Amino acid sequence: MPAARSTQFHSYTLRLAPALILVGLLAACGKDQPHGGGGGMPPPMVTYEAVTARDVPIDFEYVGQAAGSREVEIRARVNGIVDKRLYEEGARVKAGQTLFRIDPAPFAAAAAAADANVASADAALKKAERDYARLKPLIEAKAVSQQEFDNAASGLDIARAALKAAQAQARNTNIDLGYTDVRAPISGVVGRALKVEGALANAAGDSLLATMAQTDPIHVNFALSEADRAHVQSEVAAGTLKLPASGYSVKLKTSDGQWLKNPGKLDFSDYKADETTGAYASRAEFSNADNSLTPGQFVRVLLSGAQRPNAIAVPQRAVLDGPTGKFVYTVGTGKDGKPAAVPAPVVPGEWVRLDGKEPNGWVIKKGLKTGDKVIVDGMARIFFPFAPVVPMTAEEAAQAAAKQAAGTAPAAK
């Protein structure tokens, strides 16, 4: 025996000695004492629960990361100098709000020149229309040559085409002028500016000015490992696991242990595994009007709705660790025919939520059957296997405690 354990054992023996001497003296005086405890001590009272098979809810928990439901890049569409940044970095903006302004002067000049070209082409068209209208009755009277009339008709067609080209060029220059105001394509949060005022924006190359994301609703991405997916499929096929027909209910827990109020929905599950990780990507969507989640934040994803039909579950505190693994104490019969704490090796499964006063449970895959009486309270008073006990249900234990409290209470004056 190690020295520390030996010292503890002798200390415990010294503390227990006066009680043992007192019990011996009482026995010598003929006092009636309960039998069955070690060294003449009365057997301890324990509380048990009868095992029943029931449908147990099962939750699946994963690590997830929040991401914007829409993430976009803010890019310059024309070449020019960044004249001004018109938003606060990290702030929320509305769709259509101007974020950057590229120097509009050269584009305004080009638009004005294009408008002048339209006016010139329109004047040329009107002249061609007058020439054609003047020669048309003359050609009918054969007062002019066919060549002269054909030239007038061709001039009219050319003038019309020239006006259309000028108008198209004017629209193009006005579009470029409009692009000098770089606007938010969606409502959301804008990140830091990637170009400072005075920097050159190149539409054909270095055009990225900022990024932004829509955060309401917000997405949470997580992954299901190949082993977990195969395990779930095998249990569903065996009938030991039942998935929700209407889909999972999804909840989130933040890094500080707080549950997000609004439940979400599972809106994507990939049909193939990722080539690098071997995991199956999944995604849930949540309302985020209060901005409680931000893109990049790590959270715990809880999928609820699955069940284990006809499963056996016991309170977590009833499962103990022994030299050969997990076990529970059950109410059995000792050699003297009286109730005793009988150890039962078990194979536990998942931690689950139970109804009633004891919400934390443990599914037992092997080792227990319906009707077994599992000791759930008083295990600390069981010092060795098959120790005598006084078993009670929770109701009986409460009644006994109430009677004892009433018996020891001072009488009212």
TORKOL-4160 file (C-alpha; in steps of 0.2 Angstrom, whole numbers, padded with zeros to 4 digits, m for minus):
413
<pt num="1" X="0000" Y="0000" Z="0000"/>
<pt num="2" X="0007" Y="0017" Z="m0005"/>
<pt num="3" X="0013" Y="0028" Z="0010"/>
<pt num="4" X="0000" Y="0042" Z="0007"/>
<pt num="5" X="m0015" Y="0029" Z="0006"/>
<pt num="6" X="m0008" Y="0020" Z="0021"/>
<pt num="7" X="m0008" Y="0037" Z="0031"/>
<pt num="8" X="m0026" Y="0041" Z="0025"/>
<pt num="9" X="m0032" Y="0023" Z="0030"/>
<pt num="10" X="m0024" Y="0025" Z="0048"/>
<pt num="11" X="m0032" Y="0042" Z="0050"/>
<pt num="12" X="m0049" Y="0036" Z="0044"/>
<pt num="13" X="m0047" Y="0021" Z="0057"/>
<pt num="14" X="m0043" Y="0033" Z="0071"/>
<pt num="15" X="m0058" Y="0044" Z="0067"/>
<pt num="16" X="m0069" Y="0029" Z="0066"/>
<pt num="17" X="m0063" Y="0020" Z="0082"/>
<pt num="18" X="m0074" Y="0030" Z="0095"/>
<pt num="19" X="m0090" Y="0026" Z="0085"/>
<pt num="20" X="m0085" Y="0008" Z="0084"/>
<pt num="21" X="m0082" Y="0008" Z="0103"/>
<pt num="22" X="m0098" Y="0016" Z="0106"/>
<pt num="23" X="m0108" Y="0003" Z="0096"/>
<pt num="24" X="m0099" Y="m0011" Z="0105"/>
<pt num="25" X="m0104" Y="m0004" Z="0122"/>
<pt num="26" X="m0122" Y="m0002" Z="0117"/>
<pt num="27" X="m0122" Y="m0020" Z="0110"/>
<pt num="28" X="m0115" Y="m0025" Z="0127"/>
<pt num="29" X="m0129" Y="m0016" Z="0136"/>
<pt num="30" X="m0142" Y="m0026" Z="0126"/>
<pt num="31" X="m0147" Y="m0012" Z="0115"/>
<pt num="32" X="m0156" Y="m0017" Z="0099"/>
<pt num="33" X="m0146" Y="m0011" Z="0084"/>
<pt num="34" X="m0149" Y="m0014" Z="0065"/>
<pt num="35" X="m0139" Y="m0028" Z="0058"/>
<pt num="36" X="m0130" Y="m0030" Z="0041"/>
<pt num="37" X="m0118" Y="m0016" Z="0041"/>
<pt num="38" X="m0099" Y="m0018" Z="0042"/>
<pt num="39" X="m0092" Y="m0019" Z="0060"/>
<pt num="40" X="m0110" Y="m0018" Z="0066"/>
<pt num="41" X="m0114" Y="m0002" Z="0058"/>
<pt num="42" X="m0132" Y="0000" Z="0052"/>
<pt num="43" X="m0134" Y="m0002" Z="0033"/>
<pt num="44" X="m0134" Y="0015" Z="0024"/>
<pt num="45" X="m0150" Y="0021" Z="0016"/>
<pt num="46" X="m0149" Y="0023" Z="m0003"/>
<pt num="47" X="m0161" Y="0029" Z="m0017"/>
<pt num="48" X="m0164" Y="0019" Z="m0032"/>
<pt num="49" X="m0173" Y="0021" Z="m0049"/>
<pt num="50" X="m0181" Y="0006" Z="m0058"/>
<pt num="51" X="m0175" Y="0005" Z="m0076"/>
<pt num="52" X="m0188" Y="0007" Z="m0090"/>
<pt num="53" X="m0185" Y="0007" Z="m0108"/>
<pt num="54" X="m0191" Y="0024" Z="m0116"/>
<pt num="55" X="m0188" Y="0035" Z="m0131"/>
<pt num="56" X="m0173" Y="0046" Z="m0127"/>
<pt num="57" X="m0169" Y="0062" Z="m0137"/>
<pt num="58" X="m0152" Y="0062" Z="m0144"/>
<pt num="59" X="m0142" Y="0078" Z="m0148"/>
<pt num="60" X="m0127" Y="0080" Z="m0160"/>
<pt num="61" X="m0115" Y="0093" Z="m0156"/>
<pt num="62" X="m0101" Y="0101" Z="m0168"/>
<pt num="63" X="m0089" Y="0115" Z="m0169"/>
<pt num="64" X="m0095" Y="0128" Z="m0181"/>
<pt num="65" X="m0090" Y="0145" Z="m0188"/>
<pt num="66" X="m0101" Y="0159" Z="m0192"/>
<pt num="67" X="m0101" Y="0167" Z="m0210"/>
<pt num="68" X="m0111" Y="0180" Z="m0219"/>
<pt num="69" X="m0126" Y="0174" Z="m0228"/>
<pt num="70" X="m0119" Y="0184" Z="m0243"/>
<pt num="71" X="m0101" Y="0190" Z="m0244"/>
<pt num="72" X="m0097" Y="0202" Z="m0258"/>
<pt num="73" X="m0081" Y="0212" Z="m0264"/>
<pt num="74" X="m0082" Y="0230" Z="m0267"/>
<pt num="75" X="m0072" Y="0234" Z="m0283"/>
<pt num="76" X="m0069" Y="0249" Z="m0293"/>
<pt num="77" X="m0076" Y="0248" Z="m0311"/>
<pt num="78" X="m0067" Y="0262" Z="m0318"/>
<pt num="79" X="m0048" Y="0268" Z="m0318"/>
<pt num="80" X="m0045" Y="0283" Z="m0307"/>
<pt num="81" X="m0039" Y="0290" Z="m0291"/>
<pt num="82" X="m0049" Y="0286" Z="m0275"/>
<pt num="83" X="m0055" Y="0303" Z="m0270"/>
<pt num="84" X="m0064" Y="0300" Z="m0254"/>
<pt num="85" X="m0069" Y="0286" Z="m0242"/>
<pt num="86" X="m0087" Y="0289" Z="m0237"/>
<pt num="87" X="m0091" Y="0276" Z="m0223"/>
<pt num="88" X="m0084" Y="0271" Z="m0206"/>
<pt num="89" X="m0074" Y="0255" Z="m0207"/>
<pt num="90" X="m0084" Y="0241" Z="m0198"/>
<pt num="91" X="m0100" Y="0250" Z="m0199"/>
<pt num="92" X="m0117" Y="0244" Z="m0205"/>
<pt num="93" X="m0123" Y="0251" Z="m0222"/>
<pt num="94" X="m0138" Y="0251" Z="m0233"/>
<pt num="95" X="m0139" Y="0244" Z="m0250"/>
<pt num="96" X="m0135" Y="0258" Z="m0263"/>
<pt num="97" X="m0125" Y="0269" Z="m0250"/>
<pt num="98" X="m0110" Y="0277" Z="m0257"/>
<pt num="99" X="m0094" Y="0269" Z="m0250"/>
<pt num="100" X="m0080" Y="0277" Z="m0260"/>
<pt num="101" X="m0079" Y="0291" Z="m0273"/>
<pt num="102" X="m0066" Y="0290" Z="m0287"/>
<pt num="103" X="m0061" Y="0307" Z="m0295"/>
<pt num="104" X="m0076" Y="0311" Z="m0306"/>
<pt num="105" X="m0068" Y="0325" Z="m0316"/>
<pt num="106" X="m0061" Y="0316" Z="m0331"/>
<pt num="107" X="m0077" Y="0306" Z="m0333"/>
<pt num="108" X="m0088" Y="0321" Z="m0331"/>
<pt num="109" X="m0078" Y="0329" Z="m0346"/>
<pt num="110" X="m0080" Y="0313" Z="m0356"/>
<pt num="111" X="m0099" Y="0313" Z="m0353"/>
<pt num="112" X="m0100" Y="0331" Z="m0358"/>
<pt num="113" X="m0090" Y="0328" Z="m0374"/>
<pt num="114" X="m0102" Y="0313" Z="m0378"/>
<pt num="115" X="m0117" Y="0323" Z="m0375"/>
<pt num="116" X="m0110" Y="0336" Z="m0388"/>
<pt num="117" X="m0107" Y="0322" Z="m0400"/>
<pt num="118" X="m0125" Y="0317" Z="m0398"/>
<pt num="119" X="m0131" Y="0335" Z="m0402"/>
<pt num="120" X="m0120" Y="0336" Z="m0417"/>
<pt num="121" X="m0126" Y="0319" Z="m0424"/>
<pt num="122" X="m0144" Y="0325" Z="m0421"/>
<pt num="123" X="m0141" Y="0341" Z="m0431"/>
<pt num="124" X="m0133" Y="0331" Z="m0445"/>
<pt num="125" X="m0148" Y="0319" Z="m0445"/>
<pt num="126" X="m0160" Y="0333" Z="m0446"/>
<pt num="127" X="m0151" Y="0341" Z="m0461"/>
<pt num="128" X="m0151" Y="0323" Z="m0470"/>
<pt num="129" X="m0170" Y="0322" Z="m0467"/>
<pt num="130" X="m0172" Y="0339" Z="m0475"/>
<pt num="131" X="m0162" Y="0335" Z="m0490"/>
<pt num="132" X="m0171" Y="0318" Z="m0492"/>
<pt num="133" X="m0188" Y="0327" Z="m0491"/>
<pt num="134" X="m0183" Y="0340" Z="m0503"/>
<pt num="135" X="m0177" Y="0328" Z="m0517"/>
<pt num="136" X="m0190" Y="0315" Z="m0515"/>
<pt num="137" X="m0204" Y="0325" Z="m0525"/>
<pt num="138" X="m0190" Y="0330" Z="m0538"/>
<pt num="139" X="m0185" Y="0312" Z="m0542"/>
<pt num="140" X="m0203" Y="0308" Z="m0545"/>
<pt num="141" X="m0204" Y="0322" Z="m0557"/>
<pt num="142" X="m0187" Y="0317" Z="m0564"/>
<pt num="143" X="m0181" Y="0334" Z="m0560"/>
<pt num="144" X="m0165" Y="0327" Z="m0552"/>
<pt num="145" X="m0154" Y="0312" Z="m0556"/>
<pt num="146" X="m0156" Y="0296" Z="m0548"/>
<pt num="147" X="m0138" Y="0297" Z="m0542"/>
<pt num="148" X="m0141" Y="0313" Z="m0532"/>
<pt num="149" X="m0157" Y="0306" Z="m0524"/>
<pt num="150" X="m0148" Y="0290" Z="m0519"/>
<pt num="151" X="m0134" Y="0300" Z="m0511"/>
<pt num="152" X="m0147" Y="0309" Z="m0500"/>
<pt num="153" X="m0155" Y="0293" Z="m0495"/>
<pt num="154" X="m0139" Y="0285" Z="m0490"/>
<pt num="155" X="m0134" Y="0301" Z="m0481"/>
<pt num="156" X="m0150" Y="0300" Z="m0471"/>
<pt num="157" X="m0146" Y="0282" Z="m0466"/>
<pt num="158" X="m0129" Y="0286" Z="m0461"/>
<pt num="159" X="m0135" Y="0301" Z="m0450"/>
<pt num="160" X="m0147" Y="0290" Z="m0441"/>
<pt num="161" X="m0133" Y="0277" Z="m0438"/>
<pt num="162" X="m0121" Y="0291" Z="m0432"/>
<pt num="163" X="m0134" Y="0297" Z="m0420"/>
<pt num="164" X="m0137" Y="0280" Z="m0412"/>
<pt num="165" X="m0118" Y="0278" Z="m0410"/>
<pt num="166" X="m0116" Y="0294" Z="m0402"/>
<pt num="167" X="m0131" Y="0291" Z="m0390"/>
<pt num="168" X="m0123" Y="0274" Z="m0386"/>
<pt num="169" X="m0106" Y="0282" Z="m0382"/>
<pt num="170" X="m0115" Y="0295" Z="m0371"/>
<pt num="171" X="m0124" Y="0281" Z="m0361"/>
<pt num="172" X="m0107" Y="0273" Z="m0359"/>
<pt num="173" X="m0098" Y="0288" Z="m0353"/>
<pt num="174" X="m0112" Y="0292" Z="m0341"/>
<pt num="175" X="m0111" Y="0274" Z="m0334"/>
<pt num="176" X="m0093" Y="0277" Z="m0331"/>
<pt num="177" X="m0097" Y="0293" Z="m0322"/>
<pt num="178" X="m0109" Y="0284" Z="m0311"/>
<pt num="179" X="m0096" Y="0271" Z="m0307"/>
<pt num="180" X="m0086" Y="0285" Z="m0299"/>
<pt num="181" X="m0098" Y="0283" Z="m0284"/>
<pt num="182" X="m0094" Y="0265" Z="m0278"/>
<pt num="183" X="m0110" Y="0259" Z="m0269"/>
<pt num="184" X="m0114" Y="0245" Z="m0258"/>
<pt num="185" X="m0123" Y="0231" Z="m0267"/>
<pt num="186" X="m0131" Y="0224" Z="m0252"/>
<pt num="187" X="m0135" Y="0229" Z="m0234"/>
<pt num="188" X="m0123" Y="0223" Z="m0221"/>
<pt num="189" X="m0106" Y="0226" Z="m0212"/>
<pt num="190" X="m0091" Y="0234" Z="m0222"/>
<pt num="191" X="m0074" Y="0229" Z="m0217"/>
<pt num="192" X="m0058" Y="0240" Z="m0217"/>
<pt num="193" X="m0054" Y="0250" Z="m0233"/>
<pt num="194" X="m0041" Y="0241" Z="m0244"/>
<pt num="195" X="m0036" Y="0257" Z="m0253"/>
<pt num="196" X="m0032" Y="0274" Z="m0245"/>
<pt num="197" X="m0038" Y="0291" Z="m0252"/>
<pt num="198" X="m0026" Y="0296" Z="m0266"/>
<pt num="199" X="m0023" Y="0278" Z="m0271"/>
<pt num="200" X="m0025" Y="0272" Z="m0289"/>
<pt num="201" X="m0039" Y="0260" Z="m0293"/>
<pt num="202" X="m0037" Y="0250" Z="m0308"/>
<pt num="203" X="m0053" Y="0242" Z="m0315"/>
<pt num="204" X="m0043" Y="0229" Z="m0325"/>
<pt num="205" X="m0031" Y="0224" Z="m0311"/>
<pt num="206" X="m0030" Y="0230" Z="m0293"/>
<pt num="207" X="m0048" Y="0235" Z="m0291"/>
<pt num="208" X="m0053" Y="0228" Z="m0273"/>
<pt num="209" X="m0058" Y="0242" Z="m0262"/>
<pt num="210" X="m0066" Y="0233" Z="m0247"/>
<pt num="211" X="m0077" Y="0218" Z="m0243"/>
<pt num="212" X="m0093" Y="0217" Z="m0234"/>
<pt num="213" X="m0106" Y="0204" Z="m0228"/>
<pt num="214" X="m0124" Y="0202" Z="m0225"/>
<pt num="215" X="m0126" Y="0196" Z="m0207"/>
<pt num="216" X="m0145" Y="0194" Z="m0205"/>
<pt num="217" X="m0148" Y="0180" Z="m0208"/>
<pt num="218" X="m0131" Y="0173" Z="m0204"/>
<pt num="219" X="m0124" Y="0156" Z="m0209"/>
<pt num="220" X="m0115" Y="0144" Z="m0198"/>
<pt num="221" X="m0103" Y="0131" Z="m0206"/>
<pt num="222" X="m0099" Y="0115" Z="m0198"/>
<pt num="223" X="m0093" Y="0098" Z="m0204"/>
<pt num="224" X="m0098" Y="0080" Z="m0200"/>
<pt num="225" X="m0083" Y="0068" Z="m0200"/>
<pt num="226" X="m0084" Y="0052" Z="m0211"/>
<pt num="227" X="m0084" Y="0041" Z="m0196"/>
<pt num="228" X="m0098" Y="0050" Z="m0188"/>
<pt num="229" X="m0108" Y="0050" Z="m0203"/>
<pt num="230" X="m0105" Y="0031" Z="m0206"/>
<pt num="231" X="m0110" Y="0028" Z="m0188"/>
<pt num="232" X="m0126" Y="0037" Z="m0189"/>
<pt num="233" X="m0131" Y="0028" Z="m0205"/>
<pt num="234" X="m0127" Y="0011" Z="m0197"/>
<pt num="235" X="m0137" Y="0015" Z="m0182"/>
<pt num="236" X="m0152" Y="0021" Z="m0192"/>
<pt num="237" X="m0151" Y="0005" Z="m0202"/>
<pt num="238" X="m0151" Y="m0005" Z="m0187"/>
<pt num="239" X="m0166" Y="0004" Z="m0179"/>
<pt num="240" X="m0156" Y="0010" Z="m0164"/>
<pt num="241" X="m0157" Y="0028" Z="m0170"/>
<pt num="242" X="m0172" Y="0038" Z="m0177"/>
<pt num="243" X="m0169" Y="0054" Z="m0186"/>
<pt num="244" X="m0182" Y="0068" Z="m0186"/>
<pt num="245" X="m0194" Y="0067" Z="m0201"/>
<pt num="246" X="m0196" Y="0086" Z="m0202"/>
<pt num="247" X="m0178" Y="0090" Z="m0200"/>
<pt num="248" X="m0166" Y="0094" Z="m0186"/>
<pt num="249" X="m0169" Y="0109" Z="m0174"/>
<pt num="250" X="m0153" Y="0119" Z="m0173"/>
<pt num="251" X="m0147" Y="0129" Z="m0158"/>
<pt num="252" X="m0131" Y="0138" Z="m0155"/>
<pt num="253" X="m0120" Y="0140" Z="m0140"/>
<pt num="254" X="m0107" Y="0154" Z="m0140"/>
<pt num="255" X="m0089" Y="0153" Z="m0133"/>
<pt num="256" X="m0095" Y="0160" Z="m0117"/>
<pt num="257" X="m0108" Y="0147" Z="m0114"/>
<pt num="258" X="m0123" Y="0157" Z="m0119"/>
<pt num="259" X="m0137" Y="0149" Z="m0130"/>
<pt num="260" X="m0143" Y="0159" Z="m0144"/>
<pt num="261" X="m0161" Y="0163" Z="m0142"/>
<pt num="262" X="m0167" Y="0160" Z="m0160"/>
<pt num="263" X="m0167" Y="0143" Z="m0167"/>
<pt num="264" X="m0160" Y="0140" Z="m0184"/>
<pt num="265" X="m0163" Y="0128" Z="m0198"/>
<pt num="266" X="m0151" Y="0116" Z="m0207"/>
<pt num="267" X="m0151" Y="0122" Z="m0225"/>
<pt num="268" X="m0137" Y="0113" Z="m0233"/>
<pt num="269" X="m0128" Y="0096" Z="m0232"/>
<pt num="270" X="m0115" Y="0092" Z="m0245"/>
<pt num="271" X="m0117" Y="0075" Z="m0254"/>
<pt num="272" X="m0098" Y="0072" Z="m0255"/>
<pt num="273" X="m0084" Y="0073" Z="m0243"/>
<pt num="274" X="m0071" Y="0086" Z="m0244"/>
<pt num="275" X="m0055" Y="0080" Z="m0254"/>
<pt num="276" X="m0043" Y="0087" Z="m0241"/>
<pt num="277" X="m0052" Y="0083" Z="m0224"/>
<pt num="278" X="m0064" Y="0069" Z="m0228"/>
<pt num="279" X="m0078" Y="0078" Z="m0219"/>
<pt num="280" X="m0095" Y="0082" Z="m0225"/>
<pt num="281" X="m0099" Y="0101" Z="m0225"/>
<pt num="282" X="m0115" Y="0107" Z="m0218"/>
<pt num="283" X="m0123" Y="0124" Z="m0215"/>
<pt num="284" X="m0136" Y="0131" Z="m0204"/>
<pt num="285" X="m0145" Y="0148" Z="m0205"/>
<pt num="286" X="m0150" Y="0159" Z="m0191"/>
<pt num="287" X="m0159" Y="0175" Z="m0189"/>
<pt num="288" X="m0147" Y="0188" Z="m0182"/>
<pt num="289" X="m0156" Y="0205" Z="m0181"/>
<pt num="290" X="m0148" Y="0209" Z="m0165"/>
<pt num="291" X="m0130" Y="0206" Z="m0172"/>
<pt num="292" X="m0126" Y="0193" Z="m0158"/>
<pt num="293" X="m0116" Y="0183" Z="m0171"/>
<pt num="294" X="m0102" Y="0190" Z="m0181"/>
<pt num="295" X="m0093" Y="0182" Z="m0196"/>
<pt num="296" X="m0078" Y="0172" Z="m0191"/>
<pt num="297" X="m0085" Y="0168" Z="m0174"/>
<pt num="298" X="m0083" Y="0150" Z="m0167"/>
<pt num="299" X="m0099" Y="0142" Z="m0159"/>
<pt num="300" X="m0106" Y="0125" Z="m0154"/>
<pt num="301" X="m0119" Y="0119" Z="m0165"/>
<pt num="302" X="m0132" Y="0107" Z="m0157"/>
<pt num="303" X="m0144" Y="0097" Z="m0169"/>
<pt num="304" X="m0159" Y="0091" Z="m0159"/>
<pt num="305" X="m0174" Y="0080" Z="m0164"/>
<pt num="306" X="m0166" Y="0063" Z="m0166"/>
<pt num="307" X="m0171" Y="0049" Z="m0154"/>
<pt num="308" X="m0165" Y="0032" Z="m0148"/>
<pt num="309" X="m0181" Y="0021" Z="m0147"/>
<pt num="310" X="m0183" Y="0010" Z="m0132"/>
<pt num="311" X="m0167" Y="0015" Z="m0124"/>
<pt num="312" X="m0161" Y="0013" Z="m0106"/>
<pt num="313" X="m0154" Y="0029" Z="m0098"/>
<pt num="314" X="m0149" Y="0032" Z="m0080"/>
<pt num="315" X="m0143" Y="0048" Z="m0072"/>
<pt num="316" X="m0125" Y="0053" Z="m0075"/>
<pt num="317" X="m0121" Y="0052" Z="m0057"/>
<pt num="318" X="m0126" Y="0034" Z="m0055"/>
<pt num="319" X="m0112" Y="0029" Z="m0067"/>
<pt num="320" X="m0095" Y="0026" Z="m0058"/>
<pt num="321" X="m0078" Y="0022" Z="m0063"/>
<pt num="322" X="m0070" Y="0005" Z="m0058"/>
<pt num="323" X="m0054" Y="m0004" Z="m0061"/>
<pt num="324" X="m0061" Y="m0013" Z="m0076"/>
<pt num="325" X="m0072" Y="0001" Z="m0083"/>
<pt num="326" X="m0089" Y="0009" Z="m0080"/>
<pt num="327" X="m0102" Y="0001" Z="m0068"/>
<pt num="328" X="m0117" Y="0005" Z="m0058"/>
<pt num="329" X="m0124" Y="m0001" Z="m0041"/>
<pt num="330" X="m0140" Y="m0011" Z="m0042"/>
<pt num="331" X="m0151" Y="m0016" Z="m0028"/>
<pt num="332" X="m0149" Y="m0035" Z="m0027"/>
<pt num="333" X="m0148" Y="m0048" Z="m0013"/>
<pt num="334" X="m0133" Y="m0052" Z="m0002"/>
<pt num="335" X="m0128" Y="m0069" Z="0005"/>
<pt num="336" X="m0139" Y="m0066" Z="0020"/>
<pt num="337" X="m0154" Y="m0064" Z="0009"/>
<pt num="338" X="m0156" Y="m0045" Z="0013"/>
<pt num="339" X="m0154" Y="m0030" Z="0001"/>
<pt num="340" X="m0136" Y="m0027" Z="m0005"/>
<pt num="341" X="m0127" Y="m0015" Z="m0017"/>
<pt num="342" X="m0123" Y="m0027" Z="m0032"/>
<pt num="343" X="m0111" Y="m0019" Z="m0045"/>
<pt num="344" X="m0116" Y="m0021" Z="m0063"/>
<pt num="345" X="m0103" Y="m0017" Z="m0077"/>
<pt num="346" X="m0111" Y="m0006" Z="m0091"/>
<pt num="347" X="m0106" Y="0000" Z="m0108"/>
<pt num="348" X="m0112" Y="0019" Z="m0109"/>
<pt num="349" X="m0117" Y="0028" Z="m0124"/>
<pt num="350" X="m0121" Y="0047" Z="m0126"/>
<pt num="351" X="m0125" Y="0060" Z="m0113"/>
<pt num="352" X="m0143" Y="0064" Z="m0115"/>
<pt num="353" X="m0156" Y="0076" Z="m0108"/>
<pt num="354" X="m0169" Y="0067" Z="m0097"/>
<pt num="355" X="m0186" Y="0073" Z="m0091"/>
<pt num="356" X="m0189" Y="0076" Z="m0073"/>
<pt num="357" X="m0178" Y="0082" Z="m0059"/>
<pt num="358" X="m0162" Y="0074" Z="m0065"/>
<pt num="359" X="m0159" Y="0082" Z="m0083"/>
<pt num="360" X="m0142" Y="0074" Z="m0086"/>
<pt num="361" X="m0143" Y="0056" Z="m0091"/>
<pt num="362" X="m0132" Y="0043" Z="m0099"/>
<pt num="363" X="m0138" Y="0030" Z="m0112"/>
<pt num="364" X="m0133" Y="0013" Z="m0107"/>
<pt num="365" X="m0130" Y="0001" Z="m0122"/>
<pt num="366" X="m0126" Y="m0014" Z="m0112"/>
<pt num="367" X="m0127" Y="m0021" Z="m0094"/>
<pt num="368" X="m0144" Y="m0016" Z="m0088"/>
<pt num="369" X="m0162" Y="m0022" Z="m0092"/>
<pt num="370" X="m0179" Y="m0016" Z="m0089"/>
<pt num="371" X="m0184" Y="m0018" Z="m0070"/>
<pt num="372" X="m0166" Y="m0017" Z="m0063"/>
<pt num="373" X="m0165" Y="m0005" Z="m0048"/>
<pt num="374" X="m0151" Y="0007" Z="m0051"/>
<pt num="375" X="m0144" Y="0016" Z="m0035"/>
<pt num="376" X="m0144" Y="0034" Z="m0040"/>
<pt num="377" X="m0140" Y="0042" Z="m0023"/>
<pt num="378" X="m0130" Y="0036" Z="m0008"/>
<pt num="379" X="m0116" Y="0028" Z="m0017"/>
<pt num="380" X="m0103" Y="0037" Z="m0006"/>
<pt num="381" X="m0110" Y="0027" Z="0008"/>
<pt num="382" X="m0106" Y="0010" Z="m0001"/>
<pt num="383" X="m0089" Y="0005" Z="0004"/>
<pt num="384" X="m0087" Y="m0012" Z="m0004"/>
<pt num="385" X="m0097" Y="m0022" Z="m0017"/>
<pt num="386" X="m0112" Y="m0032" Z="m0010"/>
<pt num="387" X="m0113" Y="m0021" Z="0005"/>
<pt num="388" X="m0130" Y="m0021" Z="0014"/>
<pt num="389" X="m0141" Y="m0006" Z="0010"/>
<pt num="390" X="m0158" Y="0000" Z="0014"/>
<pt num="391" X="m0166" Y="0004" Z="m0003"/>
<pt num="392" X="m0179" Y="0017" Z="m0006"/>
<pt num="393" X="m0187" Y="0026" Z="m0020"/>
<pt num="394" X="m0185" Y="0045" Z="m0021"/>
<pt num="395" X="m0203" Y="0047" Z="m0014"/>
<pt num="396" X="m0200" Y="0035" Z="0000"/>
<pt num="397" X="m0183" Y="0044" Z="0004"/>
<pt num="398" X="m0192" Y="0061" Z="0004"/>
<pt num="399" X="m0206" Y="0055" Z="0016"/>
<pt num="400" X="m0193" Y="0047" Z="0028"/>
<pt num="401" X="m0183" Y="0064" Z="0028"/>
<pt num="402" X="m0199" Y="0073" Z="0031"/>
<pt num="403" X="m0204" Y="0062" Z="0046"/>
<pt num="404" X="m0186" Y="0063" Z="0053"/>
<pt num="405" X="m0187" Y="0082" Z="0052"/>
<pt num="406" X="m0204" Y="0083" Z="0060"/>
<pt num="407" X="m0198" Y="0071" Z="0074"/>
<pt num="408" X="m0183" Y="0082" Z="0078"/>
<pt num="409" X="m0191" Y="0098" Z="0077"/>
<pt num="410" X="m0194" Y="0107" Z="0094"/>
<pt num="411" X="m0212" Y="0107" Z="0101"/>
<pt num="412" X="m0222" Y="0122" Z="0099"/>
<pt num="413" X="m0225" Y="0132" Z="0115"/>
